[in-house]
Amino acid sequence: MKNKALLLCALFSIPLHCSEQQSSTITPQCSKQQKQINLIKQINYRKIEQTLHDNYITYACGELEKYKNGNYTLKNIQTMVSMSEYMTGYRDFFYNTIRDTHGDSFIRIAVKKMDLPVVNWHVTLQGAHSITEEDFNYCITSCIKELHPTKTPTISDETVAYNILKILTMKNGYYATICLLNSKQQQELLIKQLILLQIKHKSYGSNFPEELIKLHTTLGNNDKSPLILEDIYPDIANKKGNTLSHYCSMLTRCKRTL
């Protein structure tokens, strides 16, 4: 489609200089070629492209259902992405468009299934840079629920949830892989969610690694207005109104009495 102008020139070009004898035979030919050109101009290429795109999305949504309900491997997903080039001419993965009837996308389903390989492929290999805020918050919330100290997962399940959380909040150089986390507002929201999880763990005598919290206090080495954890911690409290320092002091007192 991009080269249709060159194609038309190749198919319908005629000599610019001809004799009077040739002109009588060329005129009908020119008229025929002009009719062909007019017909080509009537083709709605954008409509064709949109139809191909819609057909691919329908196909990919069917693959999403297979992933939800069956043993659908990473290789199957990679094949689905390759089909985009076959069906539309472009190798794209429309991760914000491919959804089920509940609005769940591949990344949501992958996190719901705690499917670490698919999450890793989706974020770090395929590049879900522009994941929607709704999808991102859903995934973060799902991981935090899995890491709640009152849950009794196996060690492997807990590790998977933590590694998925690390992937979702990964930094690529100075900036986060998920573009949303390159805004201070979203960074602060994430930090507050992680601090609440940290408070829950501390209240049950367990620990949540602080490395993910510290990771998002700045946008890079030249950040002139980093988020100061010492200023944020006192403002974050659980439903009982207790902050992290409250539980830390409780644990310190308990240790002293032992």
C-alpha positions as CSV (number, residue, x, y, z in Angstrom):
1,M,0.0,0.0,0.0
2,K,2.9,2.4,0.8
3,N,4.3,1.9,-2.7
4,K,1.1,2.1,-4.6
5,A,2.2,5.2,-6.4
6,L,5.3,3.5,-7.7
7,L,3.3,0.4,-8.6
8,L,0.9,2.6,-10.7
9,C,3.8,4.2,-12.5
10,A,5.3,0.8,-13.3
11,L,2.0,-0.7,-14.5
12,F,0.6,2.2,-16.4
13,S,3.5,4.4,-17.6
14,I,3.7,5.2,-21.3
15,P,6.3,7.0,-23.4
16,L,6.1,10.8,-23.1
17,H,7.3,11.3,-26.7
18,C,5.7,9.5,-29.6
19,S,5.1,10.0,-33.3
20,E,1.7,11.0,-34.8
21,Q,1.2,7.5,-36.1
22,Q,1.7,6.1,-32.5
23,S,-0.7,8.7,-31.0
24,S,-3.8,7.1,-32.5
25,T,-3.0,3.7,-30.9
26,I,-1.9,5.2,-27.6
27,T,-5.0,7.3,-27.0
28,P,-7.4,4.3,-26.5
29,Q,-4.7,2.8,-24.3
30,C,-4.4,6.0,-22.2
31,S,-8.1,6.0,-21.8
32,K,-8.2,2.4,-20.6
33,Q,-5.3,3.1,-18.2
34,Q,-7.1,6.2,-16.8
35,K,-10.2,4.1,-16.1
36,Q,-8.0,1.6,-14.2
37,I,-6.4,4.4,-12.2
38,N,-9.8,5.8,-11.3
39,L,-11.0,2.4,-10.1
40,I,-7.8,2.0,-8.0
41,K,-8.4,5.5,-6.5
42,Q,-11.9,4.3,-5.4
43,I,-10.4,1.5,-3.2
44,N,-10.8,2.5,0.5
45,Y,-7.4,1.3,1.8
46,R,-8.1,2.5,5.3
47,K,-11.3,0.5,5.5
48,I,-9.4,-2.6,4.3
49,E,-6.7,-2.0,7.0
50,Q,-9.3,-1.5,9.6
51,T,-11.1,-4.7,8.6
52,L,-7.8,-6.6,8.8
53,H,-7.1,-5.1,12.2
54,D,-10.6,-6.0,13.5
55,N,-10.2,-9.5,12.2
56,Y,-6.9,-9.9,14.1
57,I,-8.4,-8.5,17.3
58,T,-11.3,-11.0,17.1
59,Y,-8.8,-13.8,16.5
60,A,-6.5,-12.6,19.4
61,C,-9.5,-12.3,21.8
62,G,-10.3,-16.0,21.0
63,E,-6.7,-16.8,21.9
64,L,-7.1,-14.9,25.2
65,E,-10.1,-17.2,26.1
66,K,-7.8,-20.2,25.4
67,Y,-5.2,-18.7,27.7
68,K,-7.7,-18.1,30.4
69,N,-9.2,-21.6,30.3
70,G,-6.5,-24.0,29.2
71,N,-2.9,-25.0,29.1
72,Y,-1.8,-22.1,26.8
73,T,2.0,-21.8,26.7
74,L,4.2,-18.8,26.1
75,K,5.0,-20.3,22.7
76,N,1.3,-20.1,21.8
77,I,1.2,-16.4,22.7
78,Q,4.3,-15.7,20.6
79,T,2.6,-17.5,17.7
80,M,-0.4,-15.2,18.2
81,V,1.8,-12.1,18.0
82,S,3.4,-13.4,14.8
83,M,-0.1,-13.8,13.3
84,S,-0.5,-10.0,13.6
85,E,2.1,-9.5,10.8
86,Y,0.5,-12.3,8.7
87,M,-3.1,-10.9,9.1
88,T,-2.4,-7.1,9.1
89,G,1.0,-6.6,7.7
90,Y,2.3,-5.1,11.0
91,R,4.0,-7.0,13.8
92,D,2.1,-5.4,16.8
93,F,0.7,-6.8,20.0
94,F,-2.4,-4.7,20.9
95,Y,-2.2,-5.4,24.6
96,N,-4.6,-2.7,25.6
97,T,-7.2,-3.7,23.0
98,I,-7.2,-7.5,23.3
99,R,-9.7,-8.1,26.2
100,D,-12.4,-10.5,27.3
101,T,-16.0,-9.6,28.0
102,H,-15.0,-8.6,31.5
103,G,-12.4,-6.2,30.3
104,D,-9.5,-8.4,31.3
105,S,-6.4,-8.2,29.2
106,F,-3.5,-10.7,28.8
107,I,-1.4,-8.9,31.5
108,R,-4.4,-9.0,33.9
109,I,-5.0,-12.7,33.3
110,A,-1.3,-13.5,33.6
111,V,-1.1,-11.8,37.0
112,K,-4.4,-13.5,38.1
113,K,-2.9,-16.9,37.2
114,M,0.5,-15.9,38.8
115,D,2.1,-16.8,35.4
116,L,5.6,-15.4,35.9
117,P,7.0,-16.3,32.4
118,V,4.1,-14.6,30.6
119,V,4.3,-11.5,32.8
120,N,8.0,-11.3,32.2
121,W,7.5,-11.7,28.4
122,H,4.7,-9.2,28.4
123,V,6.6,-6.5,30.3
124,T,10.3,-6.9,29.7
125,L,10.4,-8.7,26.3
126,Q,7.3,-7.6,24.4
127,G,7.2,-4.2,26.1
128,A,4.0,-3.2,27.8
129,H,5.3,0.3,28.2
130,S,1.9,2.0,27.8
131,I,-0.2,-0.3,29.9
132,T,-3.3,1.4,31.1
133,E,-3.5,2.8,34.7
134,E,-6.4,0.6,35.4
135,D,-4.5,-2.6,34.3
136,F,-1.4,-1.5,36.2
137,N,-3.3,-0.9,39.5
138,Y,-5.2,-4.1,39.1
139,C,-2.0,-6.1,38.7
140,I,-0.2,-4.3,41.6
141,T,-3.3,-4.9,43.9
142,S,-3.4,-8.6,42.9
143,C,0.3,-9.1,43.8
144,I,-0.2,-7.2,47.1
145,K,-3.1,-9.5,48.0
146,E,-1.0,-12.6,47.3
147,L,1.8,-11.2,49.5
148,H,-0.6,-10.4,52.5
149,P,0.9,-11.9,55.7
150,T,-2.4,-13.6,56.6
151,K,-2.3,-15.7,53.4
152,T,-0.7,-19.1,53.7
153,P,0.9,-19.7,50.3
154,T,3.7,-22.0,49.6
155,I,7.2,-20.4,49.5
156,S,7.2,-20.7,45.7
157,D,3.8,-19.0,45.4
158,E,5.0,-16.1,47.6
159,T,8.2,-15.8,45.6
160,V,6.3,-15.8,42.3
161,A,4.1,-13.0,43.5
162,Y,7.1,-11.0,44.7
163,N,9.0,-11.5,41.4
164,I,5.9,-10.4,39.4
165,L,5.7,-7.3,41.6
166,K,9.4,-6.6,40.8
167,I,8.8,-7.0,37.1
168,L,5.8,-4.7,37.1
169,T,7.8,-2.0,39.0
170,M,11.1,-2.6,37.2
171,K,13.4,0.3,36.3
172,N,15.2,0.3,32.9
173,G,18.1,2.6,33.5
174,Y,16.9,5.7,35.3
175,Y,13.3,5.2,34.3
176,A,10.6,2.6,35.0
177,T,9.7,0.1,32.3
178,I,6.0,0.8,32.8
179,C,5.8,4.4,31.7
180,L,3.1,5.3,34.3
181,L,5.8,5.0,37.0
182,N,7.8,7.8,35.4
183,S,5.3,10.3,37.0
184,K,5.8,11.4,40.6
185,Q,2.1,11.0,41.3
186,Q,2.0,7.3,40.3
187,Q,5.4,6.7,42.1
188,E,4.0,8.1,45.3
189,L,0.8,6.0,45.0
190,L,2.9,2.8,44.5
191,I,5.1,3.7,47.5
192,K,2.1,4.2,49.7
193,Q,0.6,0.8,48.7
194,L,3.9,-0.9,49.4
195,I,4.3,0.8,52.8
196,L,0.8,-0.4,53.8
197,L,1.9,-3.9,52.8
198,Q,5.1,-3.4,54.9
199,I,3.0,-2.3,57.9
200,K,0.8,-5.4,57.6
201,H,3.9,-7.6,57.6
202,K,5.4,-5.8,60.5
203,S,2.1,-6.2,62.5
204,Y,2.4,-10.0,62.0
205,G,6.1,-10.0,62.9
206,S,7.3,-10.6,59.3
207,N,9.2,-8.4,57.0
208,F,8.6,-7.0,53.5
209,P,11.7,-6.1,51.5
210,E,12.2,-2.3,51.4
211,E,14.2,-2.4,48.2
212,L,11.1,-1.9,46.0
213,I,10.0,1.1,48.0
214,K,13.4,2.8,47.8
215,L,13.6,2.1,44.1
216,H,10.9,4.6,43.2
217,T,11.8,7.6,45.3
218,T,13.6,9.3,42.4
219,L,13.2,9.4,38.6
220,G,17.0,9.3,38.1
221,N,20.3,10.6,39.4
222,N,19.4,14.2,38.4
223,D,16.0,14.3,40.1
224,K,15.8,17.6,41.9
225,S,12.7,16.7,44.0
226,P,13.0,13.1,45.2
227,L,10.3,11.6,47.4
228,I,11.5,11.5,51.0
229,L,10.5,8.3,52.7
230,E,10.9,9.8,56.2
231,D,8.2,12.4,55.2
232,I,5.9,9.7,53.8
233,Y,6.0,7.1,56.5
234,P,4.3,9.1,59.2
235,D,1.3,9.8,56.9
236,I,0.7,6.1,56.1
237,A,-1.4,4.2,58.6
238,N,-3.4,1.0,58.6
239,K,-7.2,0.8,59.4
240,K,-6.3,0.8,63.1
241,G,-4.4,4.1,62.7
242,N,-1.1,2.5,63.3
243,T,2.0,3.5,61.3
244,L,5.1,1.4,60.7
245,S,7.0,3.2,63.5
246,H,4.3,2.0,65.9
247,Y,4.9,-1.7,65.2
248,C,8.7,-1.2,65.1
249,S,8.6,0.3,68.6
250,M,6.3,-2.5,69.7
251,L,8.8,-5.1,68.4
252,T,11.7,-3.2,70.1
253,R,9.9,-3.3,73.5
254,C,9.1,-7.0,73.1
255,K,12.8,-7.8,72.4
256,R,13.8,-5.8,75.5
257,T,11.5,-7.8,77.7
258,L,12.8,-11.1,76.5
